Amino acid sequence: MTISIVSTTPFSDQKPGTSGLRKGVTVFQTAHYLENFIQSIFDAFDTYAGKTLALGGDGRFYNRHAIQVILKMAAANGFASIKVGHRGILSTPATSCVIRKYHTDGGIILSASHNPGGPDGDFGVKFNTANGGPAPEKVTEAMFARSKEVDTYKILDAPDVDIDTLGESKLGDMTVEVIDSVADYQALMESLFDFDRIHYLLTAGNFRLCIDSMHAVTGPYAHAIFEQRLGASAGTVIGGTPLEDFGGGHPDPNLVYAHDLVEILFKEDGPDFGAASDGDGDRNMILGRNFFVTPSDSLAILTANAALVPGYKDGIAGVARSMPTSQACDRVAAKLGIDCYETPTGWKFFGNLMDADKVTLCGEESFGTGSNHIREKDGLWAVLFWLNIVAVRKQSVEEIVRDHWQTYGRNYYSRHDYEGVDSDRAHAMVDRLRTLVPTLKGTKYGSYEVDYGDDFAYTDPVDGSVSQNQGIRLGFTDGSRIVLRLSGTGTQGATLRAYFESYEANPEQQNQDTQKALGELIAIAEDIAQIRSTTQMEQPTVIT
């Protein structure tokens, strides 16, 4: 086996976003593109000697090829060992679990999360640091800076590694260990939740469950945990075989893309509980029979009921939410007497808070919730948390949510996505709003009066780092909000996200249709931002 030093030229577009570098598969297939970015990740290390990495992905198209390239490059660069998921499969939360359990020096996750897969779909590469969480901005900036100047990369001239057989092998001087993709993660879940109580819920009565893995990475995990360990009946898990194109679907667990699950749960005789996961397993959607739980409400309810779960029975240090997420958990935190932090969108912002023991639970409106058990959002963890609560409280999902509203009030909340928007038009709109909204204080729009307008900036309370331009906020005197921001997870054009929130304390007014309840705020956003003319769309692509 020989090491090849390959000459290359830099690419100008390898700046990682909030969840790593995401591009179309055809971009990653460009000669040297993947290799350049991997070498840039490696060069962020001071030294490779003695270093260990975790490696795996969501099984999408190009996953297996990329793993072989990374293994050979790691061996050529002098890494000591790599722990790779069996058949290349390792969910994002499971990767974080492996990094933390075995004290590796980081990990590489191959996924574009909820983006479509297949030869014409998307691919992604994300680096997680030794704490198990996404690389912070100072690391991703160093990687990007290196990507703009890299002129060679190292790769071992060697046969492909057998990643379909568990066990250790050698690749040059580097040890490759193919590990069970599920075992370590399942053991962690068993340490947090009352599996015996959940097992009783799923086997002793008529409680029915449906888990949709959307032909993405959580299939093996869901089969092992829910059907084999917890006793749910065969067939409980649907879409449980990971496919390179996710079966032609869009692995995004929301009411639009998880339509098969929604149809099942919204039948008159549907199951009692349903959940869906995304491409890499870090997002979740929770459903009761004929009932949808917003991710914002989910975070608030998990926080309010944490003491019912063994792993959190001694209390939680605090809770954090991304800025666009509704303020429902703020009200729970206030009642519990714990801190609630508002961060920019992007899970990496929660890492410092968890490492400093400032928060235990955290979540985003984009269907992600998690805790300090790892440093990623965790879809199946959220499902198990909900099942543990249901098992203890002996109530339906809908009853638990409505009881929560009775106690804390209801935050009517919705997100409107406009996908594939012309980037220049989208950025021009944000630039205009950045100047306009600070001037609107005191302006009245129908029954609403503007209290403040800004472009959200965040100062990290742990390291003092500042993140600017994180989203346009328009707050009203009654606590209602409109938020507008451009997403960093798409690969085609720009995705404009508009968020609407209105608080209702009166129980008699908590049963309205969400879009109707938010109708006036939606009209105000159109008036101020001119969303239709900017996007050239009459309706959002997705409403959640």
N, C-alpha and C positions, 0 to 999 in steps of 0.2 A: 504494500500500500504506500502510495506516495502522496505528498501534499502539493497541490497545484496552487500557484499564486496567479490569479486571473486578473488581467488588466480590465478596467471598466471606466465608465464616465458617469458622473453624478446625474441624478434626476432631481428636478426642482420641486417636485410635488409630493415629497415624502414626509410632510409634516403630520405627526399623529394628532388626531382629534381627541375628544373626551374619552373615546374607547379604542384607542390605537389607530393604526393606519387601515382605512377601508377604501377599497377600490373595486372596480369590476374585475372579474376573473381574467379577462383578456388583458387588462393592464398588468396584473401580476405575472402573466405568462410572457410579457415582454422580456427579451433577453437581458439578464442580469438584474432585473427589477427586484425580485424577491431577495436575491443574494446581496445586493447593495444594502437593502434595509436591514437584513439580519446582521451583516457585518457592522453596520452603524449601531445596532443594539449591543453587539459584543464589545465594540470599542468604547462603550460607555463604562465598561468595567476597568478598574485600575490594573487588574491582572486576571488572567484566566486560570492560572495554575491552582489546582485544588478546588475549583468551583464546581458546584452541582446545580443543575437546572431541572425543573419540571417542564413537561412538554405534552401537549395534546390539543384536541380541537373538537368541533361539533359534528364532524363527519361530512361536512359539505364538500362539494366538488373541489378538487385541488388539495384537500386536506392531506391525503396520504403522500402525494408527491412532495408537498412542502415539508412534511416531517422528515422525509429522507434527506432533503437538501439541508435542513437545519442540523440533523444529526451529523452529517458529514462535515459541515462547516464547524460545528462545535468541536468535533474531534481534531480537525485541522488547526483550530485556534488554541487548543491546549486545555479544554475543559476536562475535569476529572471524571465526571459521570453525568448521565441524563436519566431521569425517571420519566418514561413515556407511557401514556395510557394504552391499554390493550386495544389493538386494532386502530390505534390513533385517536380513540375516543376518550375525552376527559372534559367534563362540563366546566364552565368557568368557576362556579363555587367549589367543585371538587378539586380543581387545580389549586385554588387558594388554600383549601384544606391540606393538600399534599405538601405545598410549600411550607406551611406552618408546622405540620406534624413532623416532617423530616428535616426541618431547618435548612432547606435549600437556599441558594443565593438568589433565587428568583424563579420565574417561569415564563414560558411563551405560550400564549393561547391563540389558536388559529380559529377565528370566527369573525363573521360580520353580524353576529347576534341575530336580530329579528329580520335582517334584510334577506331577500330571496336568494336561493342557491342555484346550483346547476352551472353548466358551461357558460351560459349567458347571464348568470347572476353575479353576486358579489362575493368577495373574499376579504379577510382581514387578518392582521397580525397585531397582537397586543402584548406588551411586556409588563409583567407584574414583579414588584420588588420583593425583598426578603420578608417583609411583613405580610405578604400574601395579597396586597392590594395593587391596583393600577398604579403605574409609575407616576409620580408627581410631576408637575410642570417643569421643574428644574431638570429632571431626568429626560423627559420627552424633548425639551428644548435642546439638550446636549445631543440627543440622538439625531434630531433634525439638523442641527449644525454640522454634525459629522456626515450626514447623508448628502450634504451639499458639496462636500470636498473629497469623499471617498474615491480612490482611484484604483484600488486593488481589493480583492477578497480572497480568503483562503478556503479551500475545500479539499477534502480527502478523496482520492481516486480509489473507490472501493465499491463492492457490491452493496445492494440495498440490504438493510437490516430486516430480519424477520420480526415484525411487530404484531404478528398474529399468535405468537406463542409466549406465554408467561415465563419470566425468568431472565437471567443475566447473560450477556454476551459481550464480546469485545469489538470495538470499532477503532482500529489502531490502538492507541494506549488508553482510550476512553472506555469506561464501562457503561453499557446500555442496559437498563433494567426495565423490562416491560412489566408494568404493575396492573393489578386488578383495578379497573376503572371505578368500581362501586364500593369496594370493601371499606376503605378508610372513611369515605364520606358517610356511609351508612352507620359506622361505629360512632361517628361524631353526632349524628342525629339521635341515636339511641341514648347518648349521654345527656341530651337536652330535653327530650320529650318522654312522656309516660306511654311507652309503646304498649304496655299491657292494657292500659285503659283504652287506648285507641283500638287495639285488637278487639277488645270486648265490644266497643261501639260498632265495629264493622262485621262482627260475627254473631253477636248474641241476639240481635233483633232484626228489624226490617230496614235498617239504615242502608241506603244504596249510594254508591260513589261512582263517579266517572272522571277519569284523569286523561286529558288529551295531551300527548307529548308532541303532536303535530309533525311526526316523522323526523324529529330532531333529537338532540343529544340526551334528553332525560328519559327516553324509552327504557334503556337498561336499568336505570336507577329506579324508575317507577315500578317496573315489573318486580324487581328485587324487594323493594321496600313495601309497596302496598299489597301486591298479590301474594308474594312468597312469605315475607316476614309478618305482615299485619293481617293476613288472612282474607283480604278482599277476594271476591270471586273472580275466576278467570274471565277475561273480557272487560274487567274494570278499566284497564289501560287501553286506550285506543291510540292509533298512530304511534305505536310503540317501537317500530323498527326504524332506526335512523337511516335516511336515504340522502344521497348526494344532492338531490334537488328538492328535498323535503316533500316528495310526492307531488311536486308541481304547485305546492301551496306557499303561502307567505307566513313564515313561522313567527308571527307577532300575536301574542295572546290578548286580543281585544275583541270587542263585540262584532267587528267586521270580519277579521281574518280567521277567528276561531269559530266560524259560523256553524260547523258541524256540532261542536259542543253546545253552543247556544241553543240550537234546535232541540237537542236532547234534553237540556235542562228546562226549557220553556214549554215542554209538553205538559199536559195536565197531569199525567202519571209519571213525570220525569223523576230522576234520582233526587236524593236529598241534598247532595253536595257535588259540585263540579269544579274542576280547575284545569287550566291550560298553562303550558310552559312555552318559552320562546326557543330560538335556535340553539343558544348555548346554555340554556337552563338557569339564567339568572333572573328572569322575569316570571310573573305569575298573574293569572286572572282568577278571581274567586267568584263563584256563583252559588246561590242557593236555588231551590226549586222556584223557577219563574222570578228570580231575583238576582240583580247584579250588584256587586259590592265595588264601589269606586276604590282605586288604590289609595287615595287620600284617607277615606274612611277606614280602610283596612289597617293602615298604619296606626291611626288613632285607637282603633278597637284592640289591636294587639298590645298597644301601650297600656290601655286601661285594664286589660285582663292578664297582664304578664305574670302576676303573682299566682295565677292558676297553673302555671307551667313549671315543672321541676327546675329547669335550667335558669329560671328567672324569679324563683319564689322568694329570694332574699332581697328583691328590689332591683330597680334599674337606676343607673347613674344619671341618665338624661336621655333625651331623644333629639334627633336632628331630621330635618326635611329639606329638600331642595326648594329654592325660592318659589318656583311656579306651583308647588304642591299646596293643596288647601291648608288653611290654618286650623283644621279640626284637631290635629294632635297638639297644637299650642294650648287648647283649652283643657285637654287631659293633663298635660304637663303642669299647668297652673294649679289644677286641683290636687295633683300628687305632690306638688312642691318641689319639682325637679326642673332643671334647665331645658329649654328647647332652643336649638340652634337653627338658623336659616342660612343655607349655603347655596352656592351656584349649582346648576345642574352638572352632574358628573360624579360618579361614585368615589373618585379619588379624593374629593373634598371631605368625605366622612372619615377617611383613614386617620388623619391627624387627631381628630376628636376621639376616635376609639382608642388609638395608641396612648393617648393621654388620659384615658379613663373618664372622659367627660360625657360620653354617651354610650348607651348599651344598644338601643334600637335606632334604626334610621330608615328612611324611605323616600321614594320619588313618585310623583304622579304617573310616571311612565311605566307603571306596573312592576316596580322594583321595590322590595323590602328586604331588610336583613338585620343582622346584629353583630356584636363583637365576637361571635364564634369564629368568623373568618373576616376577610376584608373585601368581600364582594357582596353584591345583592344575591339573594338565594331563593329561587322559585319554589323548590320542593320544601325547603325549610318553612316558608310561609304557609304552605298547604298543611304541613304537619302541625304548625302552631295553631292554625284554625281548627283542625280536627281535635287537637287536645282541648281547646276551649269548648267546642261543641260537646265533647265527651264529658267534661266536668259540669258544664252548665245545663246539659240536657235540654237545650233549646235548639230550634232551627236557626239557620243562618239569618233568615229574615227577622226572626224574633230578637236575635242578638243585636242586629243593626238598629232596629226600631227602638229597643230599650236604650241603646247608646244615644240615639237622637233625643229621646225623652230626657235623658240626664244632662247631656252636653249641648243640645241644640243641633240643628242640621246645617252643614255647610253645603248648599247647592253648588255643584262644581262640574265643569265640563271643559274638555280640550278639543279645539277644532284644528285639524292639520290640513295644510294646503301643500301638497307634494309636487315636486318638479317645477317650481316657480323659477322664472328667469332670474338668475342671480343678481344681475345689475339692478333690476327693478326692485327686488327684495331688499337689497342693501341700501338703495336710495330711500326706500320707505323708512327703514330703521334710522338712517341718518337724519331724515326730516323729523321723525318723532323724538329723537334724542334732543333736538333743539326745542321742539314744541312743548312737550309735556311738562317741563318744569315751569312753564308760564301759565299753566291752567288752574292753579290753586284758586279756589273760590268760585270757579265757573260751574254753573248749574246746567245739567242735562236731564230734563224731565224731573223725576223725583230724586235724582242723585246730585250731590255736590262734591266736586273734586277736593280732596284733602291734601294730596301730594302727587307729584309726578317725577320720576327719575329713571336713570339707567342704573340698575342694581350693581353695586360694587361690594366686595366682600373682603374683609380683613381677617385672616385666619387667626383665631385667638391663641393658637399654640405657637406658630412660628412667625407670625406677623406678616406673612406674605399677602399681597394685595392682588385681587382679580377684578379687573374693570370690565364694563360693558357686558354684563351678564343677562340683560333682559330689560325691556322697557316695562316699567310698572306705573299703573295709574290707580291710585287708591282713593276711595270715597269716604265721606264722613261717617257712614254707617258700617264701615268695615269691609264693604264689598271691594273687589279688585278686578282689574283687567290687566293681563300680562301678555306681552308680545315678544317673541324671540325667534331667532333662526336656529334650527337644529344643526348639530355637527355630525349626525349619524348617517345621513343620506349620501349617495354617490352620484346622483343625477340632479343637476340644478340645485335649487335651495328648497328647504322645507320650512315654511312659516308655521309656527305654532301659536295659536291664540288661546288664552286660558281665561275662564270666567268663574267668579266665585261670589256668592251672596249668602250671608248667614241668616238663619231663621230660628229664633228661639221658641216661637209659639208652636206647641205640638199640633194644633189644629191646622197649621199651615205647612206641615212637613210632608204632605203626601201629594204635592203638585208634580206634574211632569217637569223634569229637570230643564229641558230646553225652553219650556214655557216660563218657568220661574226665572230663567236667566235672559229672557227675550229682550228686555230693555237694555241690559248691559251689552248684549250682542249688537244691538242697533247702535249704541253709543260707540262701540269699537269701530263699526263700519263708518260712522260719521267722521271720527277723528283720524283713522288710519287709512280709509279708502281701500279696504282689503280687496274688494271685488275688482277694482280697476288695476290694482297692483298685481294681483295673482292672475287676472283675466279668467277667473272662475266664478260661477254663480253659487256654488256650494262647496263646502270643504270636501277633501278627499276622504277623510275619516273623522268621525265624531266619537269621542269616548267620554 
